[in-house]
């Protein structure tokens, strides 16, 4: 029986908690991508860099607060800095919309043109970010590192394996739950949220109903900027902040949005967890788990791993391809928000 | 002069005109029906009245005011309601949300109007929490009409409201439209089912190639042998 609990703890520590954390980060990122797709009707490749920009401003403000000696122990100071990061990112997205996307929107440009323009925005933002904060790793985490340490868990339970819960993991999961709940409440229960859904569903009928498209676009960018900043900061807190990483995050984020059904917020969230857990389940080394659950004196040569961790990024790519071939509308048939 | 009148309308989407000196009008509490063969410009004439077609000549008068230069959404604020032929409901939203969106321009309480629509279309009350996209064709049309009624329009324009619904549902919809007209709303509609539509019409317009061919009361048009032979199948 102890072996069973040891195996369970092992999975919890290395699979379930990291999966929930990573999944939450992807879900928040995918929610932003899906909102842009649903309302503005294009795939926003600049989203990864928007996340990086929000995280960068948050980091700069965090450093400022730290040098002033301000903190909210045991929570990371970055949480205090996030509102400023959101504000700066809102200004950025609105400026980009005003000077880049609006031009194409007024000409009713093809979605492909929007997509290419957003790639341009991605490179521009990437350059801007590296210009301001540099290409290197930035560590801005402070506060208590662990809520539950592996050693304490072992002492508590008497098991061989330890279960640890990092502060960043708990903060990520709890924040994601709050943000997602707030988002759904907004979309389903406020007049403005409903008008966004209506605009996403049927633009012409929304116009006939007197819904102002400029206002819908404005609110969408504000929400997207907030989601991107929060997702980017949480990811940076949990791993570390490195500008190039956010560009690579685009693939799992788009995979999440598409797997769930692009344009569908519930799909984006489900997709985030599907991708996160697929990556972890397929690249996790089950050797110790098998040893615990197998007969005594069992010996294993291999790591019992489906794929090496180097292939992590390939997992989301493969899932993306499979979904696009078998069910292009995704699990929760997308298209509208 | 009519309550709503599109006068001598000439225009089209591109270089070629679709409408040629076409005039359409309707009075309060009246039902006016536009009929004619395929491609006669019936829907185009209605869209022109609603401002969805650029006019080269002619004007649109509504409630004693020249609205020719107003955009469709501005005409909605003035009191015109429009039900497009297709894509006329928010499919992913519930019936009730559809009605709420119809009343988006209003700032006062809309509960009475929702209750009024439910009185008119009782089935919608039953289905109010269901996404409009899951309803049958006839029920969807009811949602579409209900959505347009939420602004309390003085004139309601319907583009083929009975397209793709069964004859029973069609009769039912026509009955409801008569009821709406009794509330002193002017109704202008385009219909494929010319015979049935003219039976309930106070005024009928037969269009051919973007021009007025016959204009009379519904009854007289039905009695006119030439109209019967050419447009009503004998």
Contacts between the chains, C-beta under 8 A, distances in Angstrom:
chain1	res1	chain2	res2	distance
A	191	B	100	7.7
A	191	B	104	7.6
A	194	B	93	7.3
A	194	B	97	5.8
A	194	B	100	6.5
A	194	B	101	6.5
A	195	B	101	6.9
A	195	B	104	6.3
A	197	B	90	7.5
A	197	B	92	6.8
A	197	B	93	6.1
A	197	B	97	7.8
A	198	B	90	5.1
A	198	B	93	6.4
A	198	B	97	7.7
A	198	B	101	4.6
A	198	B	104	7.9
A	201	B	90	4.4
A	201	B	91	6.3
A	201	B	92	4.9
A	201	B	93	6.2
A	202	B	87	5.7
A	202	B	89	7.7
A	202	B	90	5.4
A	202	B	91	7.4
A	204	B	84	7.3
A	204	B	87	6.8
A	205	B	84	7.1
A	205	B	87	6.5
A	205	B	88	6.6
A	205	B	89	7.4
A	205	B	90	6.5
A	205	B	147	7.9
A	206	B	90	7.9
A	206	B	101	7.3
A	207	B	72	7.2
A	207	B	73	5.5
A	208	B	72	6.3
A	208	B	73	6.5
A	208	B	76	6.2
A	208	B	82	6.0
A	208	B	84	7.6
A	209	B	76	7.6
A	209	B	101	5.0
A	209	B	102	5.7
A	209	B	104	4.8
A	209	B	105	7.4
A	209	B	147	7.3
A	210	B	73	5.7
A	210	B	76	5.7
A	210	B	77	6.7
A	210	B	104	4.9
A	210	B	105	3.6
A	210	B	151	7.8
A	211	B	101	7.2
A	211	B	104	5.5
A	336	B	91	7.9
A	336	B	92	4.8
